[in-house]
Amino acid sequence: MLIKTVIGLLAAVALVILYQGMRHEQATVDPGAPLNSNKILAVLHMKHLACDNVTSYTPLGLSADGKVDGYLARCADGGRYVYFQNATLYGAVSCKDVAYHFGYYCPE
């Protein structure tokens, strides 16, 4: 009876570890993958930015050095973010933070 309990507990622990690993892998973003709303939403959530659903993303053009593409991402809950990416990096910043730190104001 004790052996069955131990085996059951070990199996439960293994399933939890497997589940956590799968969630982490699903949240990983490939910077070189084609852009879509799900990719932007995953990055926003990784950066702990609130967004329930990305409804649109509009190109903002290249950065001043010409190395990073920028996009204005709009969320269904009203959130607005600057999403940026190139072949090796990605990120997102709220429009409010971009205006405060860099003096760039997102288009309406």
Secondary structure, DSSP 8 states (H G I E B T S, - for coil): -HHHHHHHHHHHHHHHHHHHHHHHHHH---TTS---HHHHHHHHHHTT---S-EEEEEEEEE-TTS--EEEEEEETTS-EEEEEE-SS-EEEEEHHHHHHHH------
